[in-house]
Amino acid sequence: MATALDRRPIAVLVATNLLGGVGVASGAAVGALLVEEHGSTAVAGLGQAASVLGAAVAAIPLATLAARRGRRWSLAAGYAIALVGAALIITAAVLGQIAVLIAGLGLFGVAQAVNLQSRYAASDGVPAVNRAKAISIVMWSTTVGAVVGPNLTAAGERLGSSVGVPGLAGPYLFSLVGFALGGLVVALLYRPARTTADASLPVHAGEARVDVRTEDSPAMELLTADRTDAASTTAAPVVAAPATVGAWAALRWALSHPLARFAVVLLASGHAVMVMVMVMTPLHMKHHGMSLEAVGVVISLHVLGMFALSPVIGWLADRYGAVRIAALGVGILGVAVVLGFVAASSGTSAGGDGVLTAVALTVLGVGWSATTISASALIASTSDDAVRVPLQGATDAGMSYAGAAAAALAGPILALGGFQAVNVAGALLLAPAIVLLVGVARRRAEASAAREPARSVR
């Protein structure tokens, strides 16, 4: 997948994502419960909303820091901020201050921004034909920590009680350790590979390279060219863009290309669906009399779905095209919300409802993985840092803002219509991505049809 020069930075990113995964997931299973304990069911989603909003607000500054000072400083700074957030959450729980709790959850969410930007760090210096695989490997590394984290819920509750911390705040003690170690590892050991484009891709002043070697390139205007094999090293043309751009200018540039626009919207839409359903699942299970241990298992299965198959999905995206895998991911998310609706409608039996809910959450995680990896690979195909890194920050911000809005709405939706309504709302959030996917498919079909006469002539 990578050259020997690339293995060390990727290995460090794997280690930090594992530690960061423990930190994030330790609190993920209890965040909504903690807010509900100090507020009500209707505001329970505000905790996750604050965390996702924190990730959104941090995305562009962290990307800017990465562009100016390097990935190492950006990732380490993010972990330091998240560490402060975890400390504030514990303090707020001890003092019973919900405002401080929400603020702490906001800072805590910066760790998610770090994990998201780690996947782009993995793509630096990696040939385009293996870019999705590089992204997926670093995402996969989150699996161990993220699956272990929710299962520390009960242990964290006992640990918290033993040191005078309220039970639901106990898991955040593990978050403190995970963020501290993750920050130290990336600060001391991460030495990124030099970001380079493929040797076959020329660089000219005022131009931002975009790989267009497959039909999944953001540069839809160039789809009339013959499609080459994904493993080909044939030279690719370039697409003009400003030499120096900010995050929003880069986003505007991407939105002018239909496939890039689809990738940006898919990241936001898929993430919003996942957050809306996931954040209300612990409350749904608790309202049906299930234990914290059961909640931890279901969230672990969800996270396992999010990350365990990442390398397979990355390979599929590189082999068959990111657009095809994106379409598959949209379909899987649709199946997940249908299963969630059925689970919520199957009665109040903790056994049957819990099993089907676990299946739905696992499928939801797989759908998120497919959409996130494929869309990220499309975004990462913009090879010039002048556009690529600012665009990554802007898309991560949009992704997190969408998740924050979904989390904020999820509480009132659950209170008014139950878990069925949450899954219906999740299905509606998929609509923008589906509309753009249909448009992309139509353009691809038209481009393919236009190429056929030219081939016949030759």
DRENDO-1510 file (C-alpha; in Angstrom, 1 decimal, always signed):
<recs>
REC; n; res; u; v; w
REC; 1; MET; +0.0; +0.0; +0.0 .
REC; 2; ALA; +2.7; +2.4; +0.9 .
REC; 3; THR; +6.4; +2.7; +0.5 .
REC; 4; ALA; +8.8; +2.0; +3.3 .
REC; 5; LEU; +9.0; +5.8; +3.8 .
REC; 6; ASP; +5.3; +5.9; +4.4 .
REC; 7; ARG; +5.0; +3.1; +6.9 .
REC; 8; ARG; +6.1; +4.9; +10.0 .
REC; 9; PRO; +3.8; +7.9; +9.8 .
REC; 10; ILE; +0.9; +5.6; +9.0 .
REC; 11; ALA; +1.8; +3.3; +12.0 .
REC; 12; VAL; +1.9; +6.4; +14.3 .
REC; 13; LEU; -1.5; +7.4; +13.0 .
REC; 14; VAL; -2.8; +3.9; +13.7 .
REC; 15; ALA; -1.6; +4.1; +17.3 .
REC; 16; THR; -3.0; +7.6; +17.9 .
REC; 17; ASN; -6.4; +6.6; +16.4 .
REC; 18; LEU; -6.5; +3.6; +18.6 .
REC; 19; LEU; -5.9; +5.7; +21.7 .
REC; 20; GLY; -8.1; +8.4; +20.6 .
REC; 21; GLY; -10.8; +5.9; +19.8 .
REC; 22; VAL; -10.8; +4.7; +23.4 .
REC; 23; GLY; -11.1; +8.3; +24.5 .
REC; 24; VAL; -14.0; +9.2; +22.2 .
REC; 25; ALA; -15.9; +6.0; +22.6 .
REC; 26; SER; -15.6; +5.8; +26.4 .
REC; 27; GLY; -17.9; +8.7; +26.7 .
REC; 28; ALA; -20.0; +8.1; +23.6 .
REC; 29; ALA; -22.3; +5.6; +25.2 .
REC; 30; VAL; -23.1; +7.8; +28.2 .
REC; 31; GLY; -23.0; +11.4; +26.9 .
REC; 32; ALA; -26.7; +11.6; +26.2 .
REC; 33; LEU; -27.6; +9.8; +29.5 .
REC; 34; LEU; -25.4; +12.2; +31.4 .
REC; 35; VAL; -27.1; +15.2; +29.9 .
REC; 36; GLU; -30.6; +13.7; +30.4 .
REC; 37; GLU; -29.7; +13.1; +34.1 .
REC; 38; HIS; -29.0; +16.8; +34.5 .
REC; 39; GLY; -31.8; +18.0; +32.2 .
REC; 40; SER; -34.5; +16.0; +30.4 .
REC; 41; THR; -35.1; +13.7; +27.4 .
REC; 42; ALA; -35.9; +16.6; +25.1 .
REC; 43; VAL; -32.4; +18.1; +25.7 .
REC; 44; ALA; -30.5; +14.8; +25.8 .
REC; 45; GLY; -29.4; +15.3; +22.2 .
REC; 46; LEU; -27.7; +18.6; +23.0 .
REC; 47; GLY; -24.7; +16.8; +24.5 .
REC; 48; GLN; -24.0; +15.0; +21.3 .
REC; 49; ALA; -24.9; +18.2; +19.3 .
REC; 50; ALA; -22.3; +20.1; +21.4 .
REC; 51; SER; -19.6; +17.5; +20.7 .
REC; 52; VAL; -20.3; +17.4; +17.0 .
REC; 53; LEU; -20.4; +21.2; +16.9 .
REC; 54; GLY; -17.1; +21.3; +18.6 .
REC; 55; ALA; -15.7; +19.0; +15.9 .
REC; 56; ALA; -17.2; +21.3; +13.3 .
REC; 57; VAL; -15.8; +24.5; +14.7 .
REC; 58; ALA; -12.4; +23.0; +15.1 .
REC; 59; ALA; -12.2; +21.4; +11.6 .
REC; 60; ILE; -11.1; +24.5; +9.7 .
REC; 61; PRO; -8.7; +25.9; +12.3 .
REC; 62; LEU; -7.1; +22.5; +12.6 .
REC; 63; ALA; -6.8; +22.2; +8.8 .
REC; 64; THR; -5.3; +25.7; +8.6 .
REC; 65; LEU; -2.8; +24.8; +11.3 .
REC; 66; ALA; -2.0; +21.7; +9.4 .
REC; 67; ALA; -1.4; +23.6; +6.2 .
REC; 68; ARG; +0.9; +26.2; +8.0 .
REC; 69; ARG; +2.7; +24.1; +10.6 .
REC; 70; GLY; +2.1; +20.5; +9.6 .
REC; 71; ARG; -0.2; +17.7; +10.6 .
REC; 72; ARG; +1.8; +16.8; +13.8 .
REC; 73; TRP; +1.0; +20.2; +15.5 .
REC; 74; SER; -2.6; +20.1; +14.3 .
REC; 75; LEU; -3.3; +16.7; +15.6 .
REC; 76; ALA; -1.5; +17.2; +18.9 .
REC; 77; ALA; -3.3; +20.5; +19.5 .
REC; 78; GLY; -6.7; +18.8; +18.9 .
REC; 79; TYR; -6.0; +16.1; +21.5 .
REC; 80; ALA; -4.9; +18.8; +24.0 .
REC; 81; ILE; -8.2; +20.6; +23.6 .
REC; 82; ALA; -10.2; +17.4; +23.9 .
REC; 83; LEU; -8.3; +16.6; +27.1 .
REC; 84; VAL; -9.5; +19.9; +28.6 .
REC; 85; GLY; -13.0; +19.0; +27.5 .
REC; 86; ALA; -13.0; +15.6; +29.3 .
REC; 87; ALA; -11.7; +17.3; +32.5 .
REC; 88; LEU; -14.6; +19.9; +32.2 .
REC; 89; ILE; -17.2; +17.1; +31.8 .
REC; 90; ILE; -16.0; +15.4; +35.0 .
REC; 91; THR; -15.9; +18.7; +36.9 .
REC; 92; ALA; -19.4; +19.6; +35.6 .
REC; 93; ALA; -20.8; +16.2; +36.7 .
REC; 94; VAL; -19.3; +16.6; +40.2 .
REC; 95; LEU; -20.7; +20.2; +40.5 .
REC; 96; GLY; -24.0; +19.4; +38.8 .
REC; 97; GLN; -23.6; +22.3; +36.3 .
REC; 98; ILE; -25.2; +21.5; +33.0 .
REC; 99; ALA; -23.9; +24.6; +31.2 .
REC; 100; VAL; -20.3; +23.6; +32.0 .
REC; 101; LEU; -21.2; +20.0; +31.0 .
REC; 102; ILE; -22.3; +21.2; +27.5 .
REC; 103; ALA; -19.2; +23.3; +27.2 .
REC; 104; GLY; -17.0; +20.4; +28.1 .
REC; 105; LEU; -18.7; +18.1; +25.6 .
REC; 106; GLY; -18.1; +20.8; +22.9 .
REC; 107; LEU; -14.4; +20.7; +23.6 .
REC; 108; PHE; -14.5; +16.9; +23.9 .
REC; 109; GLY; -15.8; +16.8; +20.4 .
REC; 110; VAL; -12.6; +18.2; +19.0 .
REC; 111; ALA; -11.1; +14.7; +19.4 .
REC; 112; GLN; -13.5; +13.6; +16.7 .
REC; 113; ALA; -12.2; +16.3; +14.4 .
REC; 114; VAL; -8.7; +14.9; +15.0 .
REC; 115; ASN; -9.8; +11.4; +14.1 .
REC; 116; LEU; -11.4; +12.7; +11.0 .
REC; 117; GLN; -8.3; +14.6; +9.9 .
REC; 118; SER; -6.1; +11.7; +10.6 .
REC; 119; ARG; -7.6; +9.9; +7.6 .
REC; 120; TYR; -6.5; +12.7; +5.3 .
REC; 121; ALA; -3.1; +12.7; +6.9 .
REC; 122; ALA; -2.8; +9.0; +5.9 .
REC; 123; SER; -3.4; +9.9; +2.3 .
REC; 124; ASP; -0.5; +12.4; +2.1 .
REC; 125; GLY; +2.1; +11.2; -0.2 .
REC; 126; VAL; +0.2; +8.0; -1.1 .
REC; 127; PRO; -0.4; +7.2; -4.8 .
REC; 128; ALA; -3.9; +7.8; -6.0 .
REC; 129; VAL; -4.6; +4.1; -6.8 .
REC; 130; ASN; -4.1; +3.3; -3.1 .
REC; 131; ARG; -5.5; +6.4; -1.5 .
REC; 132; ALA; -8.8; +4.9; -0.3 .
REC; 133; LYS; -7.0; +2.0; +1.2 .
REC; 134; ALA; -4.6; +4.3; +3.1 .
REC; 135; ILE; -7.6; +6.3; +4.4 .
REC; 136; SER; -9.4; +3.1; +5.4 .
REC; 137; ILE; -6.4; +1.6; +7.3 .
REC; 138; VAL; -6.2; +4.6; +9.6 .
REC; 139; MET; -9.9; +4.5; +10.0 .
REC; 140; TRP; -9.8; +0.8; +10.8 .
REC; 141; SER; -7.3; +1.4; +13.6 .
REC; 142; THR; -10.1; +3.2; +15.5 .
REC; 143; THR; -11.9; -0.1; +15.7 .
REC; 144; VAL; -10.0; -1.6; +18.7 .
REC; 145; GLY; -10.2; +1.5; +20.8 .
REC; 146; ALA; -13.7; +2.4; +19.8 .
REC; 147; VAL; -15.1; -1.0; +20.5 .
REC; 148; VAL; -13.3; -1.3; +23.8 .
REC; 149; GLY; -14.5; +2.2; +24.9 .
REC; 150; PRO; -18.2; +1.6; +25.2 .
REC; 151; ASN; -17.6; -1.7; +27.0 .
REC; 152; LEU; -15.7; +0.3; +29.7 .
REC; 153; THR; -19.0; +2.0; +30.6 .
REC; 154; ALA; -19.8; -0.2; +33.6 .
REC; 155; ALA; -16.1; -0.3; +34.7 .
REC; 156; GLY; -15.9; +3.5; +34.3 .
REC; 157; GLU; -19.1; +3.9; +36.4 .
REC; 158; ARG; -17.5; +1.8; +39.2 .
REC; 159; LEU; -14.2; +3.6; +38.9 .
REC; 160; GLY; -15.9; +7.0; +39.1 .
REC; 161; SER; -17.8; +6.0; +42.2 .
REC; 162; SER; -14.7; +4.8; +43.9 .
REC; 163; VAL; -12.9; +8.2; +43.4 .
REC; 164; GLY; -15.9; +10.4; +44.1 .
REC; 165; VAL; -17.0; +11.0; +40.5 .
REC; 166; PRO; -20.7; +10.5; +39.6 .
REC; 167; GLY; -21.1; +7.1; +37.9 .
REC; 168; LEU; -22.1; +8.3; +34.4 .
REC; 169; ALA; -19.0; +10.6; +34.4 .
REC; 170; GLY; -16.7; +7.8; +35.3 .
REC; 171; PRO; -16.0; +6.6; +31.7 .
REC; 172; TYR; -14.6; +10.1; +30.9 .
REC; 173; LEU; -11.6; +9.2; +33.2 .
REC; 174; PHE; -10.6; +6.7; +30.5 .
REC; 175; SER; -11.1; +9.5; +27.9 .
REC; 176; LEU; -8.5; +11.6; +29.8 .
REC; 177; VAL; -5.9; +8.8; +29.6 .
REC; 178; GLY; -6.7; +8.1; +25.9 .
REC; 179; PHE; -6.4; +11.7; +24.8 .
REC; 180; ALA; -3.3; +12.4; +26.8 .
REC; 181; LEU; -1.5; +9.3; +25.4 .
REC; 182; GLY; -2.7; +10.0; +21.9 .
REC; 183; GLY; -1.5; +13.5; +22.0 .
REC; 184; LEU; +1.9; +12.5; +23.3 .
REC; 185; VAL; +2.4; +9.8; +20.7 .
REC; 186; VAL; +1.6; +12.1; +17.7 .
REC; 187; ALA; +3.6; +15.0; +19.1 .
REC; 188; LEU; +6.7; +12.9; +19.8 .
REC; 189; LEU; +6.7; +10.3; +17.0 .
REC; 190; TYR; +4.7; +11.6; +14.0 .
REC; 191; ARG; +7.0; +12.6; +11.2 .
REC; 192; PRO; +4.8; +12.8; +8.1 .
REC; 193; ALA; +5.8; +11.7; +4.6 .
REC; 194; ARG; +6.5; +14.6; +2.3 .
REC; 195; THR; +3.2; +15.3; +0.5 .
REC; 196; THR; +3.7; +14.7; -3.2 .
REC; 197; ALA; +1.5; +14.1; -6.1 .
REC; 198; ASP; +2.1; +11.2; -8.5 .
REC; 199; ALA; +5.2; +11.9; -10.6 .
REC; 200; SER; +3.1; +11.8; -13.7 .
REC; 201; LEU; +1.0; +14.7; -12.6 .
REC; 202; PRO; +2.6; +18.0; -13.5 .
REC; 203; VAL; +2.3; +21.1; -11.3 .
REC; 204; HIS; +1.9; +24.5; -12.8 .
REC; 205; ALA; +1.6; +27.9; -11.2 .
REC; 206; GLY; -2.0; +28.7; -10.4 .
REC; 207; GLU; -3.2; +25.1; -10.9 .
REC; 208; ALA; -4.6; +22.6; -8.4 .
REC; 209; ARG; -4.0; +19.0; -9.6 .
REC; 210; VAL; -7.1; +16.7; -9.5 .
REC; 211; ASP; -6.5; +13.1; -10.3 .
REC; 212; VAL; -8.8; +12.2; -13.2 .
REC; 213; ARG; -7.6; +8.8; -14.0 .
REC; 214; THR; -10.9; +7.1; -13.3 .
REC; 215; GLU; -14.5; +8.0; -13.9 .
REC; 216; ASP; -14.8; +8.8; -10.1 .
REC; 217; SER; -12.7; +12.0; -10.4 .
REC; 218; PRO; -14.3; +15.3; -9.2 .
REC; 219; ALA; -13.5; +16.8; -12.6 .
REC; 220; MET; -16.7; +15.7; -14.3 .
REC; 221; GLU; -15.8; +17.9; -17.3 .
REC; 222; LEU; -13.0; +15.5; -18.2 .
REC; 223; LEU; -15.1; +12.3; -18.1 .
REC; 224; THR; -15.3; +12.3; -21.8 .
REC; 225; ALA; -11.7; +11.1; -21.9 .
REC; 226; ASP; -11.2; +7.3; -22.2 .
REC; 227; ARG; -11.3; +5.6; -18.8 .
REC; 228; THR; -8.0; +4.0; -17.8 .
REC; 229; ASP; -7.6; +1.1; -15.5 .
REC; 230; ALA; -7.4; +2.1; -11.8 .
REC; 231; ALA; -3.9; +0.8; -11.5 .
REC; 232; SER; -2.6; +2.8; -14.5 .
REC; 233; THR; +0.0; +5.4; -14.2 .
REC; 234; THR; -1.0; +7.3; -17.3 .
REC; 235; ALA; -0.5; +11.0; -17.0 .
REC; 236; ALA; -3.6; +13.0; -16.1 .
REC; 237; PRO; -4.7; +16.5; -17.1 .
REC; 238; VAL; -5.2; +19.2; -14.5 .
REC; 239; VAL; -8.0; +21.4; -13.5 .
REC; 240; ALA; -7.3; +25.1; -12.9 .
REC; 241; ALA; -8.0; +26.6; -9.5 .
REC; 242; PRO; -6.7; +29.6; -7.5 .
REC; 243; ALA; -3.1; +29.2; -6.4 .
REC; 244; THR; -4.0; +30.1; -2.8 .
REC; 245; VAL; -7.4; +29.6; -1.3 .
REC; 246; GLY; -9.1; +29.6; +2.0 .
REC; 247; ALA; -11.4; +26.9; +3.2 .
REC; 248; TRP; -14.6; +28.4; +1.9 .
REC; 249; ALA; -13.1; +29.3; -1.4 .
REC; 250; ALA; -11.9; +25.7; -1.8 .
REC; 251; LEU; -15.4; +24.5; -0.9 .
REC; 252; ARG; -16.9; +26.8; -3.5 .
REC; 253; TRP; -14.5; +25.4; -6.0 .
REC; 254; ALA; -15.5; +21.9; -5.2 .
REC; 255; LEU; -19.2; +22.7; -5.4 .
REC; 256; SER; -18.7; +23.8; -9.0 .
REC; 257; HIS; -17.8; +20.1; -9.9 .
REC; 258; PRO; -20.8; +17.8; -9.8 .
REC; 259; LEU; -18.9; +14.7; -8.4 .
REC; 260; ALA; -17.0; +16.7; -5.8 .
REC; 261; ARG; -20.3; +18.3; -4.8 .
REC; 262; PHE; -21.8; +14.9; -4.4 .
REC; 263; ALA; -18.8; +13.9; -2.2 .
REC; 264; VAL; -19.2; +16.9; +0.0 .
REC; 265; VAL; -23.0; +16.4; +0.4 .
REC; 266; LEU; -22.6; +12.7; +1.0 .
REC; 267; LEU; -20.2; +13.2; +3.8 .
REC; 268; ALA; -22.6; +15.6; +5.5 .
REC; 269; SER; -25.7; +13.6; +4.8 .
REC; 270; GLY; -24.3; +10.2; +5.8 .
REC; 271; HIS; -22.8; +11.5; +9.0 .
REC; 272; ALA; -26.1; +13.3; +9.9 .
REC; 273; VAL; -28.0; +10.0; +9.5 .
REC; 274; MET; -25.6; +8.1; +11.6 .
REC; 275; VAL; -25.5; +10.7; +14.4 .
REC; 276; MET; -29.2; +11.2; +14.6 .
REC; 277; VAL; -29.9; +7.5; +15.0 .
REC; 278; MET; -26.9; +6.5; +17.1 .
REC; 279; VAL; -27.2; +9.3; +19.7 .
REC; 280; MET; -30.8; +8.4; +20.5 .
REC; 281; THR; -30.2; +4.6; +20.7 .
REC; 282; PRO; -28.9; +4.6; +24.3 .
REC; 283; LEU; -32.0; +6.5; +25.4 .
REC; 284; HIS; -34.3; +4.2; +23.4 .
REC; 285; MET; -32.7; +1.2; +25.1 .
REC; 286; LYS; -32.8; +2.7; +28.5 .
REC; 287; HIS; -36.5; +3.6; +28.1 .
REC; 288; HIS; -37.1; -0.1; +27.3 .
REC; 289; GLY; -35.4; -1.2; +30.5 .
REC; 290; MET; -32.1; -2.3; +29.1 .
REC; 291; SER; -28.9; -2.1; +31.2 .
REC; 292; LEU; -25.8; +0.0; +30.7 .
REC; 293; GLU; -23.9; -3.2; +29.8 .
REC; 294; ALA; -26.4; -3.8; +27.0 .
REC; 295; VAL; -26.1; -0.2; +25.8 .
REC; 296; GLY; -22.3; -0.6; +25.7 .
REC; 297; VAL; -22.5; -3.8; +23.7 .
REC; 298; VAL; -24.9; -2.3; +21.1 .
REC; 299; ILE; -22.7; +0.8; +20.7 .
REC; 300; SER; -19.6; -1.4; +20.4 .
REC; 301; LEU; -21.3; -3.3; +17.6 .
REC; 302; HIS; -22.2; +0.0; +15.9 .
REC; 303; VAL; -18.6; +1.2; +16.1 .
REC; 304; LEU; -17.4; -2.2; +14.9 .
REC; 305; GLY; -19.6; -1.7; +11.9 .
REC; 306; MET; -18.2; +1.8; +11.4 .
REC; 307; PHE; -14.5; +0.7; +11.3 .
REC; 308; ALA; -13.9; -3.1; +11.2 .
REC; 309; LEU; -14.6; -3.4; +7.5 .
REC; 310; SER; -12.8; -0.2; +6.5 .
REC; 311; PRO; -9.8; -1.9; +4.7 .
REC; 312; VAL; -12.2; -4.0; +2.7 .
REC; 313; ILE; -14.3; -1.0; +1.8 .
REC; 314; GLY; -11.1; +1.0; +0.9 .
REC; 315; TRP; -9.9; -1.8; -1.4 .
REC; 316; LEU; -13.3; -2.0; -3.1 .
REC; 317; ALA; -13.3; +1.8; -3.6 .
REC; 318; ASP; -9.9; +1.6; -5.2 .
REC; 319; ARG; -10.7; -1.4; -7.3 .
REC; 320; TYR; -14.3; -0.7; -8.5 .
REC; 321; GLY; -14.5; +3.1; -8.1 .
REC; 322; ALA; -15.5; +5.3; -5.2 .
REC; 323; VAL; -18.8; +6.3; -6.7 .
REC; 324; ARG; -20.0; +2.7; -6.9 .
REC; 325; ILE; -19.1; +2.2; -3.2 .
REC; 326; ALA; -20.7; +5.5; -2.3 .
REC; 327; ALA; -24.0; +4.3; -3.9 .
REC; 328; LEU; -23.6; +1.0; -2.0 .
REC; 329; GLY; -23.2; +2.9; +1.3 .
REC; 330; VAL; -26.3; +5.0; +0.6 .
REC; 331; GLY; -28.2; +1.8; +0.1 .
REC; 332; ILE; -26.9; +0.3; +3.3 .
REC; 333; LEU; -27.8; +3.4; +5.3 .
REC; 334; GLY; -31.4; +3.1; +3.9 .
REC; 335; VAL; -31.6; -0.5; +5.1 .
REC; 336; ALA; -30.3; +0.5; +8.5 .
REC; 337; VAL; -33.0; +3.1; +9.1 .
REC; 338; VAL; -35.7; +0.6; +8.0 .
REC; 339; LEU; -34.4; -2.0; +10.4 .
REC; 340; GLY; -34.3; +0.7; +13.2 .
REC; 341; PHE; -37.9; +1.6; +12.4 .
REC; 342; VAL; -39.0; -2.1; +12.6 .
REC; 343; ALA; -37.0; -2.6; +15.8 .
REC; 344; ALA; -38.8; +0.3; +17.4 .
REC; 345; SER; -42.2; -1.0; +16.2 .
REC; 346; SER; -41.6; -4.6; +17.5 .
REC; 347; GLY; -42.9; -4.0; +21.0 .
REC; 348; THR; -41.3; -3.4; +24.3 .
REC; 349; SER; -39.6; -6.7; +24.7 .
REC; 350; ALA; -36.1; -6.0; +25.8 .
REC; 351; GLY; -34.8; -9.2; +24.2 .
REC; 352; GLY; -36.3; -9.0; +20.7 .
REC; 353; ASP; -36.1; -5.2; +20.5 .
REC; 354; GLY; -32.5; -5.2; +21.7 .
REC; 355; VAL; -31.3; -7.8; +19.2 .
REC; 356; LEU; -32.9; -6.1; +16.2 .
REC; 357; THR; -31.7; -2.7; +17.5 .
REC; 358; ALA; -28.1; -4.1; +17.6 .
REC; 359; VAL; -28.4; -5.4; +14.0 .
REC; 360; ALA; -29.8; -2.0; +12.9 .
REC; 361; LEU; -27.0; -0.1; +14.6 .
REC; 362; THR; -24.3; -2.4; +13.1 .
REC; 363; VAL; -25.7; -2.0; +9.6 .
REC; 364; LEU; -25.8; +1.7; +10.2 .
REC; 365; GLY; -22.1; +1.7; +11.0 .
REC; 366; VAL; -21.2; -0.2; +7.9 .
REC; 367; GLY; -23.2; +2.3; +5.7 .
REC; 368; TRP; -21.4; +5.2; +7.4 .
REC; 369; SER; -18.1; +3.5; +6.7 .
REC; 370; ALA; -18.8; +3.0; +3.0 .
REC; 371; THR; -20.1; +6.6; +2.4 .
REC; 372; THR; -17.3; +8.2; +4.5 .
REC; 373; ILE; -14.4; +6.3; +2.9 .
REC; 374; SER; -15.6; +6.6; -0.7 .
REC; 375; ALA; -16.4; +10.4; -0.3 .
REC; 376; SER; -13.2; +11.1; +1.5 .
REC; 377; ALA; -11.2; +9.3; -1.3 .
REC; 378; LEU; -12.9; +11.6; -3.8 .
REC; 379; ILE; -12.1; +14.7; -1.8 .
REC; 380; ALA; -8.5; +13.5; -1.3 .
REC; 381; SER; -8.0; +13.2; -5.0 .
REC; 382; THR; -7.4; +17.0; -5.1 .
REC; 383; SER; -3.7; +16.6; -4.8 .
REC; 384; ASP; -2.4; +20.2; -4.4 .
REC; 385; ASP; -2.2; +21.5; -0.8 .
REC; 386; ALA; -3.4; +24.9; -2.0 .
REC; 387; VAL; -6.9; +23.4; -2.4 .
REC; 388; ARG; -6.8; +20.0; -0.9 .
REC; 389; VAL; -6.1; +20.7; +2.8 .
REC; 390; PRO; -8.5; +23.7; +3.0 .
REC; 391; LEU; -11.1; +21.7; +1.3 .
REC; 392; GLN; -10.7; +18.8; +3.7 .
REC; 393; GLY; -11.2; +21.2; +6.6 .
REC; 394; ALA; -14.3; +22.7; +5.0 .
REC; 395; THR; -15.8; +19.3; +4.3 .
REC; 396; ASP; -15.1; +18.0; +7.8 .
REC; 397; ALA; -16.7; +21.2; +9.2 .
REC; 398; GLY; -19.8; +20.7; +7.0 .
REC; 399; MET; -19.9; +17.0; +8.0 .
REC; 400; SER; -19.8; +17.9; +11.7 .
REC; 401; TYR; -22.2; +20.8; +11.5 .
REC; 402; ALA; -24.7; +18.5; +9.8 .
REC; 403; GLY; -24.2; +15.9; +12.6 .
REC; 404; ALA; -24.6; +18.6; +15.3 .
REC; 405; ALA; -27.9; +19.7; +13.8 .
REC; 406; ALA; -29.1; +16.1; +13.5 .
REC; 407; ALA; -28.2; +15.5; +17.2 .
REC; 408; ALA; -29.9; +18.6; +18.4 .
REC; 409; LEU; -33.1; +17.7; +16.5 .
REC; 410; ALA; -33.0; +14.0; +17.6 .
REC; 411; GLY; -34.0; +14.7; +21.2 .
REC; 412; PRO; -37.2; +16.5; +20.4 .
REC; 413; ILE; -38.0; +14.0; +17.6 .
REC; 414; LEU; -37.6; +11.1; +20.1 .
REC; 415; ALA; -39.7; +12.9; +22.7 .
REC; 416; LEU; -42.5; +13.6; +20.2 .
REC; 417; GLY; -42.5; +10.5; +18.0 .
REC; 418; GLY; -40.3; +7.8; +19.6 .
REC; 419; PHE; -37.5; +5.9; +17.9 .
REC; 420; GLN; -39.7; +5.2; +14.9 .
REC; 421; ALA; -39.7; +9.0; +14.1 .
REC; 422; VAL; -36.0; +9.2; +14.6 .
REC; 423; ASN; -35.4; +6.6; +11.9 .
REC; 424; VAL; -37.9; +8.2; +9.6 .
REC; 425; ALA; -36.0; +11.5; +10.0 .
REC; 426; GLY; -32.8; +9.7; +9.3 .
REC; 427; ALA; -34.2; +8.4; +6.0 .
REC; 428; LEU; -35.2; +11.9; +5.0 .
REC; 429; LEU; -31.7; +13.1; +5.6 .
REC; 430; LEU; -30.5; +10.8; +2.9 .
REC; 431; ALA; -32.5; +12.5; +0.2 .
REC; 432; PRO; -30.0; +15.2; -0.8 .
REC; 433; ALA; -27.3; +12.6; -1.4 .
REC; 434; ILE; -29.6; +10.4; -3.3 .
REC; 435; VAL; -30.7; +13.3; -5.6 .
REC; 436; LEU; -27.0; +14.2; -6.4 .
REC; 437; LEU; -26.1; +10.5; -6.8 .
REC; 438; VAL; -28.8; +10.2; -9.5 .
REC; 439; GLY; -27.4; +13.2; -11.2 .
REC; 440; VAL; -23.9; +11.8; -11.1 .
REC; 441; ALA; -25.1; +8.4; -12.5 .
REC; 442; ARG; -26.9; +10.2; -15.3 .
REC; 443; ARG; -23.8; +12.2; -16.3 .
REC; 444; ARG; -21.6; +9.1; -16.1 .
REC; 445; ALA; -24.0; +7.3; -18.4 .
REC; 446; GLU; -24.0; +10.2; -20.9 .
REC; 447; ALA; -20.2; +10.4; -20.8 .
REC; 448; SER; -20.0; +6.6; -21.4 .
REC; 449; ALA; -22.4; +6.8; -24.3 .
REC; 450; ALA; -20.5; +9.8; -25.8 .
REC; 451; ARG; -17.3; +7.7; -25.8 .
REC; 452; GLU; -18.7; +4.8; -27.6 .
REC; 453; PRO; -19.0; +6.5; -31.1 .
REC; 454; ALA; -15.4; +7.7; -30.8 .
REC; 455; ARG; -14.2; +4.2; -30.0 .
REC; 456; SER; -16.2; +2.8; -33.0 .
REC; 457; VAL; -14.5; +5.4; -35.3 .
REC; 458; ARG; -11.1; +4.4; -34.1 .
</recs>
